[in-house]
Amino acid sequence: MGDPVADVGQAVPAELSSFVGRRRELARAAALLATERLVTLTGPAGVGKTRLAVRAVRTVTGADGLDTVWVDVSTLPGFRRVVLEHRLLHGLAGREVLLVLDGCEQLGEAAAPVVENLLRWLPRVRVLVTSQRRLALPGEAELAVPPLSYPPAPPDPVAPLPVDRIAGFAAVRLYEDRARGADPFFELTDRNAAAVAALCRALDGIPGALELAAGRAHQYAPLQALQRLAAEPLSFLAGGAGRATLVDAERSLRLSSPTERLLWERLSVFAGSFDTAAVAEVCGFGELTPDTAARALARLAPALLADGEHPGRYRLPLSVRVYAARRLAHRPGGDGHTAALRHHGHWRGLAREAAGLWREGAQTQARELALRELPDLRAAMNPLSAAGPGAALEIAVDLWFLWSACGLAAEGRRHLERALALHPAPRPARALWLAAWLVAGSGEADTSDPLLVEAWSTAVQEGEDACLAYLAHVRATVALWEERYEDAAAEYAEALELLPAECRFGPGRQVLRAGRTLALAHTGPTPPEEKEEAAEAEAEATPARGADAWARSWERYARAVAESRAGRPVRARTELLRALETQLVLDDRLGQSFSAELLAELEAARGHYERAALLLGAARRTRPAVACAPRALGILRDRMHPQALRDAYAQGARTALRALLPEL
């Protein structure tokens, strides 16, 4: 046969003998090899196809003694590939063997005919293929090789994180193993665990990329590697020991047809996962029509990262994305600029869709949609992109609910402040209102004052009555937190008077009414007209009309305050638990904070002091600094030993609020 064909034990490099996190795929591959004549392992470059093939072959041949012939197609010179089919047909005639064609995408369009002929003329041969493409032959059994499992994104890569939260993920285990090989003193600790988790996510859990990063552990600590990767991805991915991931990316594009190569480049504008419809809309222009883009995506799909949570969606591996983005930036004819504008337009429409779902009462769906598309929404909110700061602010305002009601206030504030800083005067009133609301909600009431003044002036000039109403709502909310209840009630009344009957953005009338109910609950008995309006609001919130669950959670909190002040703690507790149920589902952290504090007050009144302290500790993380100290804290200081109070409070701060609410 000659040197193009070698025994598997001679052809596989020694470093491939280590195997992490592939038990399920190994069992599946071995089962397919035992029953099928053609098995194709597909996946992007560096994902571990060869590694899995080695283990699968050893498993199968160790069980039945089958001979194996391994061909590493990527190492064969061009002239050898031309004669490969002929030499295999003659060399394997009459033999019962398992033939492995590793890196079969190197054969290009000839791959499928070569394998088809081998199967036809060598009836006793089984074929295992590793490739970035399907062969699309009859009887082909495809096994997509996924990346290694990696941890959720840490809140802060710099902050300490318990090692046991990430140690079970295969990507972390591989990184740790390879890092110790490069630096014998490397140790995974609470101090670097968050950076390791973030690095494994940034590298998509792809073994080849993880090994490259871990191989530099003697040069860069995990946080330094993460920072280098963010600042200079091309440089970071181009070097290191072994096969560089950037080389893999270059090869992926080089082996593609011109149409596929153009799609690779345009796909680089996506920051997250995408489906066929998004690709057709964003990438389907000029010489690449929407239909052509969709068909090319189907061919490229095996070389992409599948979104495990959303079937039919894919992501570009980081190495391919940064390389393709560089090519797109240098493509003549403004192709990159056009793709960026189309990308922004697509996600501008998606932000509007999510906002519409929120208004219609489908708030869980709105939140899920926005969170699923958040990587690309973030990219579209970049004020330095082709669309500019004004377009970035439009998306940020459409997503007001994600920042205000779904636990992402700090991120929303960053997007708004960055775009507002680059926007020429006059700056849009709606963006200024939202920035003021988020700043005030973070406890910086004084910092929000200039924004409120500028927003009010601009809203008057633009005739934005809804914006004027929401500015009054911000002032009222700050007054409420500062226990200026009469001022708050007056501001809420003004907001309700100014708000148009049909408002297409912002929190809406129900939230404003809930705020006024809350302010009035602190000033005395609820007036009859307030009770009538509350009944009207409840009637408006029937499922047939599309219930505003978030607004109703604030209404329930307001009623809980009124019931508590009226001496009806059982009713207050019932309303609070119903409010918290919604607040936890939507991740409304501000609502959770105030509801938990009132629940702590009710628990303290019942003599359940430790439970009350736990609840206050859990609420501490999200309560605005401008808010006055919760009443329950005063009760607990009188009833508990100072050390016992501190211990329970600290324990609550380390505990998720839901864990303290077994009733839900």
N, C-alpha and C positions, 0 to 999 in steps of 0.2 A: 504493500500500500504506500510506503514512503512516509515522509514526515508530516504531510498534511493531516494524517490521522494518527492519534495516539491513544494509548490506554488511559482511562480516566485517572488512575492514580498517578500517572506521570504528567498529565496535562494540567492538573489543578494546583495552583500555588498553595503553599503551606498555610498562609494566613487565612484561607477560606475554611479551614477546619473548624474554627470557632463559630458557634451557631447560637443566636440569641432570639428568643421570642417568636419562633416559627412552628410550633408544634401542630397547630391546626392546619396550616398550609402544607406542612410535611405529610401529615396523615392523608390529606386530600390528594396531594400529588402522587403519593405511593399507591393509593387506591385506584387512581386513574391509570397509572402505568400498568397495573396488574390486569386491567380489563380493556384498555383502548390501545389502538395501534398508533394513533397520533395525538400527542399531548403537547400543548403550547403554553408555556409560562410567559405571560405578558406583564408589562409594567414599564415605568419610566427608567431611564438610565440610573444606575446606582442603587436601585431599590432592593437588590438582593436576588435576582433571578438565577444567576449562576450559582450562588451559594445554596439556594434551595434545590437546584437541579443536582448538585453534588450530593447532598444529603439524601435526596429522593432516590438517586441511582444506587447509592450504597445500601439503602434500605431494601430496595427491590432485588438487587443482585445478591445481597447477602442472604436473602430468603430463598431464592430459587437457583442461585448459581449461574445466572444468565451472563454471557459475555457482554462487555460494553465497549463501544468505540466512541471516542469523544473527538469532536472537531470544533476547535475554537475558530470560528469563521473570521472574527475580527483580526486575527493575527496573520491570516493568509494573504499573500500578495495578490494583486488583481489577476494576474495570469493563472494563479492556482485556483482561484474561484471559478474561472471559466471552465476548467477541466475537472472541477470537484465532482460533479454528477457522474461523469464518465468513470472516474477512478473508484468512486464508491460502488457503482453498479457492478464493476468487475471484481473489486476486492471483497465485496460482501455477498456475492452470488452463492446461494446454497447454504449460507450460514444463518443460524438463529442468534441474533444479537439485538441489543438495545443501542441504537444510534442516537447520539446527542449532538445536535447542531446548536452550538452556543453563539449567540449574537447573530442570529439569522437575518436580522434587518439589514446587515451589511450586504446581503445579496440583492437588495432592492426589489424590483418587480419580478426578478427571476426566482425569488425564494419559493413562491407557491408552485410554479411548474417543476422546480427541482425536487421538492418534497413529494409532489404528486407522482412523479415518475419513479422515485425511489420506492414508494409504497406499492405502485402497480407492478414493478418488475422484481421486487424483493419481498415476496409474500411472507417470509419468515422473520422479517425485520420490523421492530417497533421503533418509532421515532419520537424523541423528546426534543422539543424546540424551545429555546429562549429567544425572545424577540420583543421589540417595542411595537410590533404590528401583529395583528391576526393574519393568518394565512388565508382564512375564509375558504377552506377546503371541506368537502363533505366528510363527515365523521370526525372533524377536528374537535377535541375536548380542550377548551380554554380554561386556564386557571389564572386569574388576575392576582398578581403578587402585590399586596398592599404595603404601605410603609409600616414601620414599627409603631406600636402604640406610644403616645407621648402624653404628658400631663396637661391639664387645663392651664390656660394662661394665668400666671401668678399676678396678684394685684400690683406688685412692685418688684422688679427683678433685684433691687438692692436690699429690700427688707428681708429679715430672717424668715425662713420657712422650714417647718419640721421635715426632716428627711423622709420620715415614713409616709408622707403624703405623695411622694414622687418615686420612691425606690422600687415600686412594683411595676413600673412601666418599662417596656422592653427597650425603648430608645435610651432611657436613662441608664439602664444596666449596660448597654453596649458602650455608651459614652464613658461611663465610669471604668469599665474594663480596659478600653483602649487608652484612656487618660493615664491610668496607672502604668500601662506599658510604656508610655512616653515620659512619664514623671513618676518615679517610684514613691515620691512623697505626696502625690495627689490623694485627697480624701474628700468624699462627699459629706458635707456638713450642713447644719442648719443655716450657716452664713452664706454658703454658695448654692444652696439647693434651688432657690428661686431663679438665679441666673442660669443654672443648668436646665431647669424646666423651660425657661424662655428660649434658650438656645436650641433645645430639641424641637420645640414648636417652630422656630424660625427656619430650621433646616428640614422641616416637613417630615421628620422621623425617617428620613432616607439614610440607610446605613452608610453608603459611600460618603455622603456629606458629613455625617456624624463622625466617622473615622478620620476624615480630614481635619475636622475641628479638634477632636480629642488628641490627634497626633501632635498638636501644637500646645498641649497642656504645659509643656516645659517653657513655652514662650509667653502664653496668654492664660491668665486665670479665666474662668467661665464668663465673668462679667466683661472682662476686656475683650474676649473673643466675640461676645454679643455686640459690643460697641463697635468693634472693627467690622463685623458683618453688616451692621446697619449703616456705617459711614462709607465703607469701601467694599461692597459685596463682590464686585468683579475681581478686585485684588485678592480678597480673602479666599474666594473660591477657586482661584487660578493656581495656587501654590500648594505646598505641603507634600508629605510623603504619599506614594502610591498614585493612583490615577486621579487626577484633579477633576472635580465635578464640572468645572467650566469646560474642560475638554469634552466631557460627555454631552454638555449642552450644544457645543459647536457641532459635534457629530450628529446629534439629533436633527439639527437644522440642515446639515449638509446632505443627509440621506433623504430628505424630503423633496417632493416635486416643487416647482416654482410656486404653484398655487398654495400648497401646504406651507411652504416657507413664508409666504406672505401672511398667511393666517397665524402662524407662530408669532410673527412680529406684532401683528395687531392685537393678538391675545394678551400681549404684555401690558396693555393698558388696564387690564382687570387686576385688582388687588386681592380679590377673594375668589370664591367659586362662581361658576357661571353655567347656564344651561344653553340649549341650542337656540332658543328664542332670543336671548340676550346677545349671543354671538352673531346671529343673523342681523340684528338691528345695529349693533355697534360696529362690527367688522365688515358687514356686507355693503360695500360701496366701491365705486370705480370698477376696476377690472375684476374684483372679487364680489360677485353678486350675493345677495342673501342666501339663495339656494346653493350656490357653489360653496359658500362658507359653511353652511350646515353639513353638506356632504363631506367636505374636507375635515370638519370636526369629528365626524363619525370615524373617519380613517385614522385620525390622530388619537382618538380616545384612549387606546391601550397605553400610550406613552404619557398620559396625563395622570394626575392624582385624582382618584374618584372621591367624591364627598360621601363619606360613609353614612352621614345622617340624612342626606337628601339625594336619593337615587336620580341618576340622569344629570347630575351636576359634577363639574370637574374644576381642578385648579392646575395652574402651571407650577412645576417645581421651581423653587427659588432660583436655582442656577440657570435654568432655561429662561425664566422671566427677565432676569437682569441682562442676560446676553441678548435676548430678542429685543428688549427695550433699547439697548444701545444701537442695534441695527435699525430699529424703527426711527430713532432720532436722526440717523444719518441718511435715511431714505429720501431721495429727491422728490419734489412735487408737493411738499407739505403733508405727506401721508400721516405722519405722527400727529400733527396739529388737528387734522380732520378727525382722526380716531379719538383723540382726547375730547374734542367737542361733542362727538356722538356719544362717547362714554358718559360725559356729564349730562347730556340731554336724557339719556336712558334713566339714569338714577335720579334726575330731577323729577321725572314722571313717576318713578317708584316711590319717592318720598311723598309726593302728592297722593298716591294711592294709599300709602300707609296712613296718612293724615285723614283721608276720607273714611277708611275703615274705623279709625278711632272715633270720628264724629258719629258714625252710624251705630256705634255700640259694640262693634267687633274688636274690642280693645286687646284681648289676648292675641288675636290674629295680627293686629297692627303691630304689637310689640314683637311677636315672633318674626314677622316679615322684616321689620327694621333691623333687628338683631342679626338675622341671617345675612342680610345684605350690608351689614355695617362696614366691613373692610372697604367695599367700593363706595359706600356713602362717604366714608372718611376721605377717600381719594377725591371724590367729587367736591368736597368742602374745602379743598386746598385752595386758598385765595391766590396762590402763585401759578395755578394751572391756567390752561388756555382760556377758560371761561371767565376768570377774574373774580375779585372779591364780592361783587354784587350777586353773582350767581351762586357763590358759596353761601352767602347769607340767606338766600331764598330757601335753600335746602335746609339749613340749620333752623330756620323759623318753622318750616313745615314739620320738622321733627321735634317741635317744642315738647310734645308729650313724652318722648324718649328721655329727654333731659330732666323734665320736671316731675314726671310721674313714674318713671321706670328705673330710677337709681343711677342715672348717668349724668348728674348735674355738673360734676367737675369737668367731664369731657365736653359737654355742651358749652360750658363757659369758655373753655380753651378755644374751641372752634370759632365762637362768636368774637372773642377778643382779638384773635389773630386776624380775622377777616375785617373787623371794624377798624383795626389799626391801619389797614391798607386801603380802606374805602375813602374816596374823596368826599368832601362836604357837598351837600348835606347828606348825612348818613341816614339810612332808612329807619323810620320810627319803630317798625315792628321788631327789627333786630335790636335796637336800643332797649325797647321794653323787655324783651326776653333776656338780654344780658343783665339788665337791672334786676329782674326777678331772680335769676340764678345767683347773682352776686349777693343779693339780700338773703337768699336762702342759705348761703354758705356762712352767714353770720356777720357779713361786712356791710351793715346798713349804711354807714357813712360813705363807703366807697360807691354805693349804688346811687347816692344823691345826685352827683353830676350827670349820671346816665339818665335818671328820671327827669331832670330839668331839660336836657337836650332832647330826650324823646318827646316830652310834652310839647316843646316848641315846634318840633318837626311834625308831630301829629296834628297840631292845630293848622299848620300851613298846608298839610296834605289832606285835611278833612277826614282824618282817620278816627272816627268816633269810637270804634271798637278798641283801638289802641289807647285812647284816652281812658276808656273804661278799665282796661287792664292795668294801666298805670295807677289808677285809683285803687285797684285791687292789691297791687304791690304795697302801696302806702298803708292800706288797711291791714295787711298781713303783718307788716313790721310793727305797727301799733299794737296789734293783738299779741305778738310775742313779747312786747315790752309792757304788757298789761295796761295799756291805755285803751280800755274797752269802749268808752264812749266815742273816742276819736275813730276807733276801728269801725264801729257800727255806722258812723256818719260816712266814712270813706266807702264802705261796702254799699251803702244806700246810693251814693253818687255813682258808683260803678254800675249798679243795676239800672239806674236811670239812663246812663250814657250808652249802655250796650245795645246795639241794634238787634231787632228781632231775629234776623237771619245773619249769623256771624260764621264765617268760614274758617276761622283759625282761633287758637287759644282755648282756654279752659271751659268757657261757656257759662251760661246763666246759672246752672245748678250749683256749680262750685262757688260762684259769688253769693248765692243765697245761703249755702252752707256756711260760708264765712260770716255772714251777717247773723245767722242763727247762733253761731258760736260766740260772737261778740255780745249779743243780747243775753245769752245764757249767763254771762258773768255780771250783767248789770241789773238783773231782777227777773221776775216772772216773764215768761214768753208772752208777748202781746197777742191778742186774738188774730190780728191780721197776719202775723208771722206764722201762726198755726195754720191758717187758711192757705198761705202760700206754700207751706211745707206739704200740705195735703195735695195741692195742685202739682207740686214737683214729683211726689210719689206716683200720682196718676200718669204724669208724662213719662215716667221711667218704666212703663210696662213693657214686656218683651216685644209686643207688637210694634211699639214705637222705636225700638232699639235702645236698650237700657245703657245709660252712661254709668258703668259700674264704678269707675274711679270717683266720679262726682258723688255717687250714692255712698261710697265709703266715707267721704268727708261729711256728708249729711248725717250718717250714723254716728260718726265721732261727735259731731255737734250735738246730736240728741243725747248721746251718752253723757256729755258734759252737763247738759240741762237736767237730765235725770239724776245725776250725781249731786248737783247743787240742790235739787228738790228733795234729797233724802231718799231716793229710790235706787239703791245700789244694785239690786238684782237686774232691774231693767237696764241700768247703765252698763252692766257687765255683758248682757246679751247683745246690746248694740255694738259694744266695743269688739267683741269676738267676731261679729259679722263684718265689721269694718276691717279688722285685721286679716280676715280670710282673703278679701280682695287685695289689700295692700301687700300681702305676702306673694300672691300670685303675680301681681304686676311689678313687684319689687319697688313699691313706693316707699322709699326709706324715710322720707320726712313724715309721711303719714304713720308709718310703723313706730317712729320715735315718739310722737305725741300720743298715739293710742296706747303704747306700752307704758308710758309714764302715768297716764290716767288709770290704767289697769293696776299699776303698782300702788297708786294711791288707794284704790279700792281694796287691794290685798292688805295693805298696811292697816286700814280701818278695821279689817277682820282679824287682825293680830298675826297675820302671816308675814312677819317682818323679813325673814330671810328670802322668801320668794319675791317680795317687793324689791329687795335690794338687787336680786338677780336681774329682774326686769329693768331696773334703772340702769344697771351696768350694760345690758344688751342695747338699750336705747341710746346710750351715750355716744355711740359711734356716729350717729347721723343727726342728732339734734343741732339746730343752729346755735352758734355761740351767743347771738344777741338775745335769745329767749331767756326769760327769767328762770331761776332754779325751780325744778318741779316741787310741788307741795309735798309729795311723798318723802322727799329727802329730809325735810324738816321733822316729819313724824319719826322717821327712822333714827335720826340723830338723838331724839329724845328717848327712844325705846331700846336701841341696840348699843352694845359695847362698841366703841370706836373701831377696835381691831376686827371684830366680827363683821361690822358694816363694811370695812375696807376689803376684807377677804371675799365676802359675798358679792360685792360690787365688782371686784376684779374678775371673779369667776364668771359673772354675767357678761362682762366685756369680752371674754374669750369664747362665749357660747352663742350660737346662732339663735335668734329670737324664736324661730319656729320650734326649736328643741325645748324651749321653756313653755310651750303652749300645747300640751298634750290634748287639749280639747279640740284642736283643729286637725 
